[in-house]
């Protein structure tokens, strides 16, 4: 075999000599749709609930923590101006960001200018929709023209793009107001970035989880009306679990990733992080739509009616997901679902090594950031533990190309498995971290809604790494104290059927009757 290696090595060296930017796509394009897939028929624009008639509170904190449904109604009616709301959020960011470390940079001048423009449009009789005048936080891996977009990583901390990401343009067209860039765990992993550790508002001794770390923390702390996150494996749902926010990971391909940092081109997804389920529908409606600048983009209607009933829906659950590791909150959520008057059925998945697919994730990420490994710039990243990016990137180079092809074939088998599951049920309920669904559904592209389901008294937690080790993301708490922290439940739905999934989520929200999102900021 030795005689055959020289040419292979020469080819590898020749390939390495060709510069490939982060935005350079692969020739292979992932599509979650199988041959039997039928796209939901368009049904006109999304229909949101009646405007919330709640009076405007005198306490600015009550305003800051209000869901989008209320903020939008107050602004549209003239009871609240966008400038006033923007000022409330900017003041809270100034006061609380030093504790939470959830904004990489704030853009007050831009925010106030956009707020004034939104107010002027309303005075002229122009309302761009439910996000008109609503201030938001943007994960710092989306390009913003002339504003540092550092991806949370030391080698890119001074990176200034010359154009806006597609999501930024769409939100501006919807009238939303950009407050600034929320923190991202370095290169879209975890809650550690070059500026420190983003904290959980419910327990400042622990990290917020990630990688949409700042987006979840800022939303939970009432520092913005909503935030934008991304998910490759758990980066919207995991920080939503820890911070108590409502996160929607849409179907792969629904929202354009053009102008966003690529981690894994066949896995990356863009979605909203909010304080209520209907809020996520409002944000998704503004971002939805095909974009030729994103090779993974798919033309799909967003069909949503806030008044739609869930009668006749079949909701499945995997018994093993409610076994070891499941909490009382998980079981209470399943009990609440049984009280919705819909059919609850036990389902199964084929016995496949779902976790093995994580090697695809590692290989894609390592290829995307190969230059950091080969140039030793990965040594500049703050996080250097056993399971952090530097070792994960190096370890991925020991994966064989043959195994990678076989993993891709396994991925197709997983797509068939979940297609078979969703042929039996309309949605699936389960804990985020038990069972195979977090990994499996990210690799198949199915949507996931994670919503707050209750509260537990827990000690300070660490953040799981990609390897076997764990790294505490806050100072060690040796007092034995516990903190009242939120916990959520996940709902998974059929491809491109976010509408019914959100209707189910709204019903669950009412059934669970969970207290509003308002952390006490314990120290």
GUSEVEX-115292 format. One line per field, with one value per residue (C-alpha): residue number from 1; y, x, z. Coordinates in nm, 4 decimals. Layout:
# residues N
i: (NUM  ...)
c2: (Y  ...)
c1: (X  ...)
c3: (Z  ...)
END
This chain:
# residues 523
i: (1  2  3  4  5  6  7  8  9  10  11  12  13  14  15  16  17  18  19  20  21  22  23  24  25  26  27  28  29  30  31  32  33  34  35  36  37  38  39  40  41  42  43  44  45  46  47  48  49  50  51  52  53  54  55  56  57  58  59  60  61  62  63  64  65  66  67  68  69  70  71  72  73  74  75  76  77  78  79  80  81  82  83  84  85  86  87  88  89  90  91  92  93  94  95  96  97  98  99  100  101  102  103  104  105  106  107  108  109  110  111  112  113  114  115  116  117  118  119  120  121  122  123  124  125  126  127  128  129  130  131  132  133  134  135  136  137  138  139  140  141  142  143  144  145  146  147  148  149  150  151  152  153  154  155  156  157  158  159  160  161  162  163  164  165  166  167  168  169  170  171  172  173  174  175  176  177  178  179  180  181  182  183  184  185  186  187  188  189  190  191  192  193  194  195  196  197  198  199  200  201  202  203  204  205  206  207  208  209  210  211  212  213  214  215  216  217  218  219  220  221  222  223  224  225  226  227  228  229  230  231  232  233  234  235  236  237  238  239  240  241  242  243  244  245  246  247  248  249  250  251  252  253  254  255  256  257  258  259  260  261  262  263  264  265  266  267  268  269  270  271  272  273  274  275  276  277  278  279  280  281  282  283  284  285  286  287  288  289  290  291  292  293  294  295  296  297  298  299  300  301  302  303  304  305  306  307  308  309  310  311  312  313  314  315  316  317  318  319  320  321  322  323  324  325  326  327  328  329  330  331  332  333  334  335  336  337  338  339  340  341  342  343  344  345  346  347  348  349  350  351  352  353  354  355  356  357  358  359  360  361  362  363  364  365  366  367  368  369  370  371  372  373  374  375  376  377  378  379  380  381  382  383  384  385  386  387  388  389  390  391  392  393  394  395  396  397  398  399  400  401  402  403  404  405  406  407  408  409  410  411  412  413  414  415  416  417  418  419  420  421  422  423  424  425  426  427  428  429  430  431  432  433  434  435  436  437  438  439  440  441  442  443  444  445  446  447  448  449  450  451  452  453  454  455  456  457  458  459  460  461  462  463  464  465  466  467  468  469  470  471  472  473  474  475  476  477  478  479  480  481  482  483  484  485  486  487  488  489  490  491  492  493  494  495  496  497  498  499  500  501  502  503  504  505  506  507  508  509  510  511  512  513  514  515  516  517  518  519  520  521  522  523)
c2: (0.0000  0.2356  0.2986  0.4308  0.6832  0.9387  1.0546  1.0691  1.2851  1.5144  1.5578  1.6467  1.9071  2.0539  2.0803  2.2527  2.5150  2.6314  2.8957  2.8254  3.0952  3.0238  3.0980  2.8480  2.5777  2.2079  2.0577  1.8114  1.9742  1.8316  1.8219  1.6895  1.5946  1.2313  1.1193  1.0892  1.4392  1.6803  2.0462  2.2036  2.4172  2.7958  2.9488  3.3192  3.5215  3.3939  3.4856  3.5977  3.6305  3.9354  4.2331  4.2106  4.4771  4.4763  4.8292  4.9695  4.9154  5.2042  4.9863  4.9687  4.6170  4.4978  4.6410  4.4874  4.1361  4.1534  3.9082  4.0293  3.9947  4.2793  4.4892  4.4829  4.5862  4.8706  5.0092  4.9702  5.1503  5.4377  5.3632  5.2934  5.4370  5.2369  5.4987  5.4586  5.0798  5.0926  5.3245  5.0824  4.7942  4.9995  5.1071  4.7473  4.6320  4.8981  4.7896  4.4111  4.3215  4.3518  4.0677  3.8555  3.9203  3.8536  4.1339  4.1344  4.4886  4.7261  4.9648  5.2420  5.5079  5.2697  5.1356  5.4800  5.5876  5.2781  5.3313  5.6903  5.5755  5.3147  5.5760  5.8135  5.5400  5.4729  5.8434  5.8317  5.5366  5.2705  4.9560  4.6903  4.4114  4.2681  4.3326  4.6999  4.8996  4.5940  4.5932  4.2633  4.1028  3.9330  3.6423  3.7572  3.5217  3.7129  3.9759  4.3371  4.5960  4.8041  4.6395  4.3905  4.0331  3.8302  3.4815  3.4742  3.3626  3.5360  3.5008  3.6871  3.9403  4.2363  4.1071  4.3789  4.2655  4.4925  4.3660  4.2527  3.8908  3.7998  3.7688  4.1229  4.2603  4.0739  4.1884  4.5473  4.5188  4.3993  4.7126  4.5475  4.7522  4.6140  4.6651  4.4934  4.1647  3.8977  3.6706  3.3387  3.0653  3.0645  2.9338  2.8424  2.6147  2.6642  2.9865  3.0752  3.3461  3.5871  3.8322  3.5835  3.3521  3.4372  3.3789  3.2236  3.5010  3.2520  3.1589  3.3861  3.1189  2.9078  2.9617  3.0160  2.7177  2.7806  2.8495  3.1035  3.2003  3.5739  3.5474  3.3262  3.5140  3.8554  3.7409  3.5772  3.8875  4.1273  4.3012  4.2725  4.1975  3.8819  3.7411  3.5434  3.2242  2.9376  2.5646  2.2961  2.0555  2.2072  2.5698  2.7169  2.4509  2.4004  2.7659  2.7927  2.4955  2.6592  3.0180  2.9398  3.0970  2.9635  2.8598  2.7509  2.5576  2.5650  2.2985  2.2877  2.5186  2.7368  3.0428  3.1770  3.1446  3.3787  3.6081  3.3860  3.2011  2.8452  2.5714  2.2670  2.3423  2.0366  2.1080  2.4831  2.6354  2.9839  3.0456  3.2816  3.2852  3.4505  3.4644  3.2923  3.0488  3.2887  3.5285  3.2733  3.2578  3.6348  3.6285  3.3225  3.4841  3.7759  3.5544  3.2820  3.2491  3.1018  3.2739  3.1825  3.2993  2.9963  2.6633  2.4890  2.7234  2.5723  2.7524  2.6726  2.8567  2.9327  2.8298  2.9554  3.0530  3.1360  3.0418  2.6978  2.4054  2.1007  1.8671  1.5369  1.5743  1.2636  1.3276  1.0614  0.9967  0.7641  0.5717  0.5533  0.9331  0.9479  0.6920  0.7496  1.1171  1.2460  1.4858  1.5522  1.8459  1.6134  1.3774  1.6680  1.7981  1.4609  1.4571  1.8059  1.6898  1.4075  1.6699  1.8522  1.6191  1.4852  1.1298  1.0432  0.7382  0.5468  0.5252  0.3634  0.4295  0.1661  0.0579  0.2647  0.4234  0.7770  0.9171  0.8004  1.0786  1.3256  1.2296  1.4062  1.7175  1.7007  1.6417  1.9262  2.1689  2.0634  2.1114  2.4538  2.5736  2.3704  2.6816  2.7364  2.3860  2.3935  2.7430  2.6760  2.9698  2.7305  2.7780  3.1327  3.0171  3.0637  2.7225  2.4541  2.1632  1.8046  1.8377  2.1940  2.2881  2.2644  1.8969  1.8206  1.9643  1.7642  1.4459  1.4745  1.4377  1.0739  1.0002  0.8113  0.9306  0.5834  0.6026  0.9508  0.8183  0.5345  0.7840  0.9740  0.6516  0.5967  0.9496  0.8516  0.5553  0.7947  1.0153  0.7116  0.6267  0.9705  0.9839  0.6597  0.7994  1.1163  0.9068  0.7778  1.1029  1.4756  1.5666  1.4154  1.5296  1.4608  1.5919  1.7717  1.5709  1.2152  0.9787  1.0117  1.3029  1.5992  1.4371  1.2497  1.5410  1.7823  1.5445  1.4938  1.8633  1.8325  2.1372  2.1555  2.3902  2.4110  2.5863  2.6497  2.3784  2.4435  2.5157  2.3015  2.3716  2.2824  2.3510  2.5189  2.3125  2.2687  2.2827  1.9560  1.9446  1.7580  1.5153  1.3087  1.5848  1.8740  2.2281  2.4436  2.7748  2.9685  3.0001  2.6845  2.7045  2.5038  2.6346  2.3655  2.6331  2.5587  2.7987  2.8096  2.7537  2.6864  2.3668  2.3121  2.0402  1.9773  1.9279  1.7971  1.8241  1.7228  1.8862  2.2384  2.1996  2.4520  2.5936  2.2899  2.2471  2.6044  2.5574  2.2562  2.4608  2.7366  2.4779  2.3301  2.6771  2.7331  2.3847  2.4124  2.7559  2.8279  3.1552  3.4363  3.4604  3.6974  3.5961  3.7320  3.7570  3.5702  3.6187)
c1: (0.0000  0.2927  0.3405  -0.0133  0.0104  0.2389  -0.0221  -0.2943  -0.0755  0.0131  -0.3558  -0.4323  -0.1560  -0.2805  -0.6313  -0.5038  -0.3365  -0.6765  -0.8212  -1.1805  -1.3706  -1.6237  -1.9015  -1.7754  -2.0472  -2.0083  -2.1182  -2.3379  -2.6559  -2.8644  -3.2392  -3.4633  -3.7435  -3.7831  -3.9407  -4.2869  -4.2850  -4.5682  -4.5236  -4.8158  -5.0321  -5.0073  -5.3037  -5.2357  -5.0413  -5.0088  -5.3007  -5.2040  -5.4326  -5.6410  -5.4315  -5.3682  -5.5833  -5.3886  -5.3277  -4.9770  -4.8048  -4.6462  -4.3520  -4.0938  -3.9939  -4.3479  -4.3130  -3.9690  -4.0860  -4.4069  -4.4425  -4.4372  -4.8130  -4.8469  -4.5508  -4.6754  -5.0284  -4.9038  -4.6861  -4.9495  -5.2103  -4.9791  -4.9802  -4.6064  -4.3499  -4.0631  -3.8205  -3.9549  -3.9387  -3.5892  -3.4803  -3.6186  -3.4193  -3.0997  -3.1179  -3.1661  -2.8746  -2.6508  -2.7492  -2.7513  -2.5083  -2.2069  -2.3613  -2.4910  -2.2212  -2.4877  -2.4155  -2.0904  -2.1671  -2.4600  -2.5606  -2.7579  -2.7294  -2.8451  -3.1235  -3.2621  -3.2423  -3.4328  -3.6861  -3.7450  -3.7941  -4.0468  -4.2394  -4.2396  -4.3815  -4.6642  -4.7481  -4.7672  -5.0064  -4.7507  -4.7368  -4.4968  -4.6406  -4.6212  -4.2456  -4.2780  -4.0751  -3.9797  -3.6156  -3.4281  -3.0890  -2.8949  -2.6586  -2.3057  -2.2494  -2.4817  -2.3090  -2.4014  -2.2593  -1.9909  -2.0453  -1.7974  -1.9202  -1.6641  -1.8225  -1.7238  -1.3733  -1.0390  -0.9150  -1.2247  -1.2893  -1.2041  -1.3928  -1.6123  -1.8443  -1.9352  -2.2924  -2.5858  -2.6959  -3.0248  -3.1983  -3.0912  -3.2360  -3.5643  -3.6077  -3.5345  -3.7990  -4.0400  -3.9675  -3.7640  -3.5023  -3.1497  -3.0245  -2.6910  -2.5091  -2.5808  -2.2975  -2.2220  -2.0052  -1.6845  -1.7542  -2.1106  -2.0400  -2.1235  -2.1390  -1.7668  -1.6461  -1.3546  -1.5331  -1.6020  -1.8879  -2.2502  -2.4535  -2.7890  -3.0170  -3.1666  -2.8271  -2.5352  -2.2913  -2.3535  -2.3394  -2.6471  -2.5640  -2.5223  -2.4299  -2.7140  -2.6014  -2.6628  -2.9850  -3.1454  -3.0025  -3.1025  -3.4564  -3.4992  -3.3679  -3.6006  -3.3234  -3.4956  -3.8324  -3.6974  -3.3686  -3.2318  -3.0368  -2.9007  -2.8886  -2.6630  -2.7071  -2.9016  -2.7896  -3.1425  -3.3100  -3.0355  -3.0021  -3.3820  -3.3954  -3.1535  -3.2798  -3.6519  -3.7128  -3.9257  -3.7084  -3.8187  -3.5797  -3.7494  -3.7257  -3.3863  -3.3909  -3.6851  -3.4807  -3.1870  -2.8384  -2.6775  -2.4388  -2.4272  -2.1178  -2.1165  -2.0406  -2.1931  -2.3584  -2.5842  -2.7054  -2.7142  -3.0598  -3.1843  -3.4682  -3.6218  -3.5866  -3.8822  -4.0922  -4.4044  -4.5009  -4.7000  -4.4047  -4.1943  -4.4578  -4.4409  -4.0641  -4.0587  -4.3126  -4.0750  -3.7717  -3.9368  -3.8642  -3.6288  -3.2992  -3.0853  -2.7788  -2.8187  -2.7763  -2.9706  -3.2684  -3.6088  -3.9211  -4.1889  -4.5039  -4.5439  -4.9021  -5.0164  -5.3481  -5.3351  -5.7035  -5.6670  -5.7834  -5.5770  -5.8767  -5.7912  -5.4178  -5.2166  -4.9273  -4.6631  -4.4044  -4.1062  -4.1317  -3.7525  -3.7295  -3.9386  -3.7228  -3.3885  -3.2957  -3.6500  -3.7695  -4.0980  -4.1451  -4.1150  -4.3778  -4.6058  -4.5815  -4.6849  -4.9759  -5.0767  -5.0716  -5.3097  -5.5533  -5.5700  -5.8358  -5.6112  -5.4909  -5.1652  -4.9906  -4.6747  -4.4328  -4.0976  -3.7958  -3.5755  -3.2710  -3.0059  -2.6821  -2.8211  -2.5338  -2.2844  -2.4108  -2.2240  -1.9100  -2.0630  -2.1035  -1.7417  -1.6078  -1.8048  -1.7023  -1.3381  -1.3434  -1.5051  -1.2346  -0.9439  -0.7286  -0.7429  -0.6091  -0.3363  -0.2184  -0.2346  -0.4731  -0.6990  -0.4533  -0.5864  -0.9392  -1.0195  -1.1714  -0.9034  -1.0451  -1.0584  -1.3865  -1.3461  -1.3201  -0.9384  -0.9252  -1.2536  -1.1139  -0.7925  -0.9749  -1.1994  -0.8971  -0.8757  -1.2209  -1.1908  -1.3570  -1.5049  -1.6691  -1.7996  -1.9746  -2.1202  -2.2400  -2.4185  -2.5928  -2.6850  -2.8262  -3.0625  -3.1800  -3.2512  -3.4488  -3.6574  -3.7035  -3.8366  -4.0493  -4.2084  -4.2627  -4.4338  -4.6528  -4.8096  -4.8342  -4.8602  -4.6066  -4.3842  -4.3374  -4.0350  -3.7537  -3.4800  -3.1842  -3.3160  -3.3816  -3.2423  -3.4493  -3.2180  -2.9503  -3.1796  -3.4109  -3.1249  -2.9800  -3.3175  -3.4060  -3.7370  -3.8597  -3.8538  -4.0329  -3.8951  -4.1121  -4.0999  -4.2821  -4.1999  -3.9315  -3.6900  -3.4596  -3.1101  -2.7502  -2.5073  -2.4622  -2.1735  -2.1910  -2.1503  -1.8721  -1.8471  -1.6074  -1.6367  -1.5301  -1.7300  -1.6200  -1.7772  -1.8692  -1.9007  -1.7139  -1.7389  -2.0299  -1.9345  -2.2173  -2.4642  -2.7171  -2.9976  -3.1599  -3.5124  -3.4514  -3.6796  -3.7086  -3.8794  -4.0314  -3.9721  -4.2254  -4.1111  -4.3199  -4.3383  -4.1191  -4.2414  -4.5485  -4.4470  -4.8019  -4.9696  -4.6659  -4.7052  -5.0808  -4.9977  -4.7345  -4.9862  -5.2281  -4.9508  -4.8562  -5.2111  -5.2369  -4.9080  -4.9971  -4.6313  -4.5466  -4.4157  -4.0502  -3.8895  -3.5582  -3.4675  -3.0938  -2.9608  -2.5931)
c3: (0.0000  0.0647  -0.3043  -0.3360  -0.0529  -0.2145  -0.4650  -0.2003  0.0240  -0.2657  -0.3471  0.0138  0.0162  -0.3106  -0.1693  0.1456  -0.0712  -0.1987  0.0379  0.1423  0.3290  0.6026  0.3545  0.0938  0.0640  -0.0019  -0.3320  -0.1451  -0.0164  0.2667  0.2059  0.4863  0.2443  0.1469  -0.1801  -0.0224  0.1292  0.0518  0.1387  0.3311  0.1013  0.1403  0.3247  0.3171  0.5744  0.9308  1.1581  1.5081  1.8090  1.8893  2.0062  2.3797  2.5482  2.8758  3.0090  2.9893  3.3284  3.5153  3.6191  3.3410  3.4517  3.3826  3.0332  2.9793  3.0664  2.8626  2.5731  2.2148  2.1909  2.4435  2.3330  1.9751  2.0773  2.2966  2.0178  1.7460  1.9588  2.0435  2.4155  2.4000  2.1617  2.0196  2.1522  2.5059  2.4853  2.3371  2.6177  2.8774  2.7319  2.6895  3.0560  3.1685  2.9510  3.1057  3.4558  3.4133  3.1354  3.3705  3.5742  3.2865  3.0233  2.7590  2.5089  2.3152  2.2033  2.2308  1.9515  2.1306  1.8604  1.5900  1.8110  1.8943  1.5297  1.4188  1.6994  1.5934  1.2342  1.3483  1.5470  1.2495  1.0267  1.2714  1.2849  0.9049  0.9218  0.8246  1.0400  0.9132  1.1282  1.4795  1.5104  1.4215  1.6731  1.8813  2.0017  1.9691  2.0361  1.7568  1.8134  1.7347  1.4471  1.2106  0.9993  1.0682  0.8307  0.9967  1.3368  1.4807  1.4429  1.6351  1.6525  2.0225  1.9265  1.9745  1.6136  1.4886  1.7662  1.5380  1.2334  1.0750  0.7920  0.5011  0.4589  0.6704  0.7052  0.5400  0.8779  0.9712  0.6481  0.6941  1.0523  0.9523  0.6813  0.9526  1.1580  1.4352  1.6219  1.6705  2.0284  1.9748  1.9391  2.2009  2.3063  2.1431  2.2870  2.0832  1.7315  1.8289  2.1237  2.4897  2.6900  2.7085  2.4702  2.4516  2.6840  2.9638  3.0593  2.9863  3.3044  3.3786  3.5157  3.7629  3.9097  3.8324  3.9515  3.6409  3.2684  3.0556  2.8324  2.4625  2.2099  2.1811  2.5293  2.5248  2.3267  2.5923  2.8915  2.7548  2.6740  3.0146  3.1927  3.0120  2.8180  2.4780  2.3222  2.1573  2.0342  1.7421  1.7936  1.5888  1.6480  1.5121  1.8049  2.0949  2.0729  2.0863  2.2975  2.5582  2.6698  2.6578  2.8949  3.1363  3.1161  3.0929  2.7542  2.4713  2.1797  1.8348  1.6138  1.2733  1.0049  0.8347  0.5319  0.6370  0.7454  0.5454  0.6923  0.4385  0.6209  0.9299  1.0478  0.9194  1.1680  0.9988  0.6677  0.6755  1.0302  1.1037  1.1614  1.2600  1.5045  1.7612  2.1385  2.3118  2.6284  2.4921  2.2180  2.0004  2.0134  1.8262  1.5509  1.5063  1.4655  1.2407  1.0087  0.9533  0.8852  0.6773  0.3073  0.0511  -0.0207  -0.3212  -0.1272  0.1031  -0.0764  0.1981  0.1723  0.0904  -0.0284  0.2300  0.3415  0.7108  0.7854  1.1250  1.2818  1.6515  1.6860  1.5255  1.7375  1.8231  1.8217  1.6562  1.7060  1.7951  2.0321  2.0770  2.3462  2.3788  2.7096  2.7468  2.7359  3.0527  3.2300  3.3981  3.4007  3.3570  3.6282  3.8026  3.5654  3.2654  3.4043  3.4979  3.1411  2.9992  3.2458  3.1343  2.7729  2.8603  2.9845  2.6499  2.5101  2.2353  2.1771  2.3528  2.2121  2.2993  2.0065  1.9389  1.7201  1.5550  1.7527  1.5751  1.7031  1.6883  1.8920  1.6287  1.4025  1.6228  1.4308  1.1286  1.3416  1.4566  1.1057  0.9485  1.2241  1.1981  0.8207  0.8518  1.0900  0.9559  0.9225  1.2990  1.3595  1.0958  1.1924  1.5701  1.6139  1.8021  2.0908  2.1325  2.2210  2.5900  2.6335  2.6159  2.8176  2.6984  2.5100  2.3841  2.0168  1.9789  2.0778  1.9017  1.5772  1.6148  1.7082  1.4022  1.1762  1.2871  1.1427  0.8158  0.4978  0.4542  0.7955  0.7120  0.4019  0.6056  0.8663  0.5920  0.4933  0.8592  0.8630  0.5839  0.7895  1.0762  0.8358  0.7437  1.1115  1.2052  0.8921  1.0068  1.3554  1.2286  0.9998  1.3236  1.5195  1.4548  1.7223  1.9896  2.3506  2.5659  2.7841  2.5940  2.7192  2.7559  2.4691  2.1157  1.9846  2.0359  1.8220  1.5831  1.5019  1.4415  1.1843  1.0139  1.0214  1.2090  1.4040  1.7830  2.0215  2.3751  2.6331  3.0042  3.2010  3.5663  3.8241  4.0240  4.3176  4.1967  4.2875  4.0502  3.7352  3.4939  3.1180  2.9303  2.6741  2.3479  2.5128  2.8261  3.0628  3.2024  3.2696  3.5365  3.3778  3.7026  4.0293  4.2378  4.4817  4.7892  5.0091  4.9075  4.8140  4.5730  4.3312  4.1943  3.8231  3.5270  3.3285  2.9977  2.7843  2.4144  2.1366  1.7987  1.4840  1.1221  0.8607  0.7758  0.9987  1.2628  1.2700  1.4329  1.6566  1.7830  1.8359  2.0512  2.2326  2.3069  2.4465  2.6603  2.7792  2.9048  3.0569  3.2453  3.3822  3.4576  3.6303  3.4135  3.3259  3.5769  3.7363  4.0781  3.9930  4.2986  4.3830)
END
